[in-house]
Each structure stands twice: as structure tokens, then as C-alpha cells.
Amino acid sequence: MPTIRILTAVPICDGHDSAINTINLEFVRHGIEVVYLGYNRSARDIVRAAVQEDVVAIGVSSYNGGHVEFFEEVLDRLDQLRLKPMIRLFGGGGGTITRDDARIMSARGVHRIFFAGTPLAETLAYLRATYSDVVQPPYAPSFMGTDQMLSRELTLAERDSAGEKTAPEQVPMGSKPGRKAKVIGVTGPGGAGKTTLIDELTYRFLRSRPADQRVAILSHDPSMVGSGALLGDRATIIYSQDDRVFMRSLATRGQAGGLSPSTRRCLEILRRSEQFQIILVETIGTGQEAIPFGMEGLPVDHAVLVMPPDYGSRLQLQKIAMIDSADAIVVNKSDSQGSRTAFAEIEDRMRFNQNSQMLLRTQANRHRDPGVDQLFQKIFGGG
């Protein structure tokens, strides 16, 4: 049975995310993979993410009014991309969506509206009854070269890795044959700021490269008890909400080491598509033993280890194997107490490494941080 994969979001000008967070966790507990886009999101953002993540449905939680028009805009954008029959739209809004509103929305194509007081079990039963048997086939040749086609190929790769039989790949080729994407792996402990750092690097790429150049991001989150996953990196990005950025979220689905069973194949599909100059691969928060990139893991052009200042004692530092193989080691959150001490301790730890490595401090949540500028010049080639 295919894994149910949906996207949830809260509309623009609506900051009430407590309800959607509760619903997300309930879905994850019961084996559903939820791509959470966050709150204050436009219809454009929602549809772009739904396309790239190749979800079967979009769930929107709306508490601020304007829901009839907002849901209709989401449907219109899906229709423009020829996806309205393939990606269904459902949602709820406490007491703000009336039953009269729901009838209007249903007539316009919204599949289901849940009202205040609906038990979580009822929403979960709806997902299982409606989407458990949905099998997404390859797209028709008319979609060749689109993000829709590319995202479907990644879905088929995930299903193959899970042991499901799929049709042969139809990798969408770009318009400039022969381009080779540079692959950058980013790893480190949970909470180190990897996603924020990637978003800042992406921002620099978008500003410094021609408008026809694109970047892809393969992001990973852990599968949880019940085999569901909360794929939440999109909720924290700012600059990567751009048509020149293709982002795909993968669940680890039981694999250790920070990556997914399908990562290697998904990376190859992105490379062969010839649509991207840069591909960033972000692992989940990894431990002492993990070496996800390089000779022992996924082949990348540059491996970046992102460290927080509070990694523990010097003894703990000695156990982090990735320090010996990363091309760049970043002490992020440099405004935090202890960052200078951490930098000095890591520098000492690196002293006997034989390979050429770069060590720097960054504050990724500070716009135009010079440390991030330096890292960008090192691994992206500057411009």
C-alpha cells in the first residue's frame, strides 16, 4: 500500500498554527507523511510546494476569513498546471467556515471541509478512505521538462526503494544538455541551523546567478513511530520560496545515517534532469558516528558539517567522525555564548587531519552574514 503523502499549510495573514500542528502530529502518529509548509503562506507557495512534493492532497487550516476566495485561488492554480483532478484540496477553519460557505466551496471543487468539533479520528478516517489506494503513475510525455514530471520521478524512486513495483523512469531532460550539477552535502546535529544556512546560501545563489539557473534541495526528516514523518523544513525557509528553487522532502523510512533509502536514486534523477547548477542535500540531525557523504556515503562535490556551539565536552568532540572528512566545518550561531571556545576546540581537533579543510563561524539567522558569504564563495564558486 503506498504511503499517504499530503501537504498542510495555513494561509497568508493567518498566524494561528496551533490547530494544524495538532492535526499534523496525529496524522504522523498514524503513518502519514506530512509536508508542513507553515503559516502565512500564499496560494502560489502552497501549489508550488504541492507540485514539487508530489502530494495527493493539500490540507488548509484557515481561521482568518477569506477562505472561499483563498481555496478557489489554490484550485485555479492547480487547474492551470493540469493537476486539479490529481491533487485534492480539503481543509477546515474552526467557526470561521460556515456550512453555507462549505457548500459554495464544494461546488467549486474543494473535496471536504471539516467543521469545529470534528474528532481527529474522523479526519484521519477520511484520509485513509480517500487516499490509501491512490497510486500515482508516470506523467504523460506532454509534461516532459516540468517540475510535475520531475517530482513524479522522485516519487517513483521512493516507491521502488520501498519495494513497490513502478513503471520505468522517464527522467525529464533540460534544455541545456551536458550541464553537470555541483552537489553539496550539508550535515550536522539537530538544531545546528542547517536549514537556515541552506536558505541563506540559496538566497546568495538567486542573487548572484542568471535568472535561468536553478538550485535543487533534497531535505530529510526522520520517520517516526508508526512510519509517518513530519517533513517540516519548508516551514522554516524564506528565500527558497522561489520558482528557481526545486525542493523535495524525504523521510528516512527506517534508514540510519541521516538519509533515505531513495536518496541516492533521487539525487541521480536530479542530476540527469540537467535542470540545476547546484543540488543541496541536507541530512537529518546526525550523531557521532554518521558519515553520510564521501567515500563511505553519498558522493558529493563538497561536504559541509554544521556544528552548534553547545556540542558538549572536548571528549564528545573527539567522537564526531564527520570532522575528519568534511570539506568545510561551520560553527553556526556564532552570536551564542561559547561559540569562540567551540571554534578553538574544533580547530585543535582538526590539527592532525591530513586533508585540506575550511573552518569558519557563521550566524545564519543574520542577513548578509560575512561567514555565510565566505562559505558561499568556497562551495558555490561565488558567481
Secondary structure as the mmCIF struct_conf table of DSSP 4:
data_model
#
loop_
_struct_conf.conf_type_id
_struct_conf.id
_struct_conf.beg_label_comp_id
_struct_conf.beg_label_asym_id
_struct_conf.beg_label_seq_id
_struct_conf.end_label_comp_id
_struct_conf.end_label_asym_id
_struct_conf.end_label_seq_id
HELX_LH_PP_P HELX_LH_PP_P1 PRO A 2 ILE A 4
STRN STRN1 ARG A 5 ALA A 9
STRN STRN2 PRO A 11 PRO A 11
TURN_TY1_P TURN_TY1_P1 ILE A 12 CYS A 13
HELX_RH_AL_P HELX_RH_AL_P1 SER A 18 ARG A 29
TURN_TY1_P TURN_TY1_P2 HIS A 30 GLY A 31
STRN STRN3 GLU A 33 TYR A 36
BEND BEND1 TYR A 39 ASN A 40
STRN STRN4 ARG A 41 ARG A 41
HELX_RH_AL_P HELX_RH_AL_P2 ALA A 43 GLU A 53
TURN_TY1_P TURN_TY1_P3 ASP A 54 ASP A 54
BEND BEND2 VAL A 56 VAL A 56
STRN STRN5 ALA A 57 SER A 61
BEND BEND3 ASN A 64 GLY A 65
HELX_RH_AL_P HELX_RH_AL_P3 HIS A 67 GLN A 80
TURN_TY1_P TURN_TY1_P4 LEU A 81 ARG A 82
TURN_TY1_P TURN_TY1_P5 LYS A 84 MET A 86
BEND BEND4 ILE A 87 ILE A 87
STRN STRN6 ARG A 88 GLY A 92
TURN_TY1_P TURN_TY1_P6 GLY A 94 GLY A 95
BEND BEND5 THR A 96 ILE A 97
HELX_RH_AL_P HELX_RH_AL_P4 ARG A 99 ALA A 107
TURN_TY1_P TURN_TY1_P7 ARG A 108 GLY A 109
STRN STRN7 ARG A 112 PHE A 114
TURN_TY1_P TURN_TY1_P8 ALA A 116 GLY A 117
HELX_RH_AL_P HELX_RH_AL_P5 LEU A 120 TYR A 131
TURN_TY1_P TURN_TY1_P9 SER A 132 ASP A 133
HELX_LH_PP_P HELX_LH_PP_P2 PRO A 137 ALA A 140
HELX_RH_3T_P HELX_RH_3T_P1 PRO A 141 PHE A 143
TURN_TY1_P TURN_TY1_P10 MET A 144 GLY A 145
BEND BEND6 THR A 146 THR A 146
HELX_RH_AL_P HELX_RH_AL_P6 ASP A 147 SER A 161
TURN_TY1_P TURN_TY1_P11 ALA A 162 GLY A 163
HELX_LH_PP_P HELX_LH_PP_P3 ALA A 167 GLU A 169
BEND BEND7 SER A 175 LYS A 176
TURN_TY1_P TURN_TY1_P12 PRO A 177 GLY A 178
STRN STRN8 LYS A 182 THR A 187
TURN_TY1_P TURN_TY1_P13 GLY A 190 GLY A 191
BEND BEND8 ALA A 192 ALA A 192
HELX_RH_AL_P HELX_RH_AL_P7 LYS A 194 SER A 208
BEND BEND9 ARG A 209 ARG A 209
TURN_TY1_P TURN_TY1_P14 ALA A 211 ASP A 212
STRN STRN9 VAL A 215 ASP A 221
STRN STRN10 SER A 223 SER A 223
TURN_TY1_P TURN_TY1_P15 VAL A 225 GLY A 226
BEND BEND10 SER A 227 SER A 227
STRN STRN11 ALA A 229 LEU A 231
HELX_RH_3T_P HELX_RH_3T_P2 ASP A 233 THR A 236
BEND BEND11 ILE A 238 ILE A 238
TURN_TY1_P TURN_TY1_P16 TYR A 239 SER A 240
BEND BEND12 ASP A 242 ASP A 242
TURN_TY1_P TURN_TY1_P17 ASP A 243 ARG A 244
STRN STRN12 VAL A 245 ALA A 251
TURN_TY1_P TURN_TY1_P18 ARG A 253 GLY A 254
BEND BEND13 ALA A 256 LEU A 259
TURN_TY1_P TURN_TY1_P19 PRO A 261 SER A 262
HELX_RH_AL_P HELX_RH_AL_P8 THR A 263 SER A 273
TURN_TY1_P TURN_TY1_P20 GLU A 274 GLU A 274
BEND BEND14 GLN A 277 GLN A 277
STRN STRN13 ILE A 278 GLU A 282
BEND BEND15 GLY A 285 GLY A 285
BEND BEND16 GLN A 288 GLU A 289
STRN STRN14 PHE A 293 PHE A 293
BEND BEND17 GLY A 294 GLY A 294
TURN_TY1_P TURN_TY1_P21 MET A 295 GLU A 296
BEND BEND18 GLY A 297 GLY A 297
STRN STRN15 LEU A 298 LEU A 298
BEND BEND19 ASP A 301 ASP A 301
STRN STRN16 HIS A 302 MET A 307
TURN_TY1_P TURN_TY1_P22 PRO A 309 ASP A 310
HELX_RH_AL_P HELX_RH_AL_P9 ARG A 314 GLN A 318
TURN_TY1_P TURN_TY1_P23 LYS A 319 LYS A 319
HELX_RH_3T_P HELX_RH_3T_P3 ALA A 321 ASP A 324
TURN_TY1_P TURN_TY1_P24 SER A 325 SER A 325
BEND BEND20 ASP A 327 ASP A 327
STRN STRN17 ALA A 328 VAL A 331
TURN_TY1_P TURN_TY1_P25 SER A 334 ASP A 335
BEND BEND21 SER A 336 SER A 336
TURN_TY1_P TURN_TY1_P26 GLN A 337 GLY A 338
HELX_RH_AL_P HELX_RH_AL_P10 SER A 339 ARG A 349
TURN_TY1_P TURN_TY1_P27 MET A 350 PHE A 352
BEND BEND22 ASN A 355 ASN A 355
STRN STRN18 MET A 358 ARG A 361
TURN_TY1_P TURN_TY1_P28 ALA A 364 ASN A 365
BEND BEND23 ARG A 366 ARG A 366
TURN_TY1_P TURN_TY1_P29 HIS A 367 ARG A 368
HELX_RH_AL_P HELX_RH_AL_P11 PRO A 370 PHE A 380
#
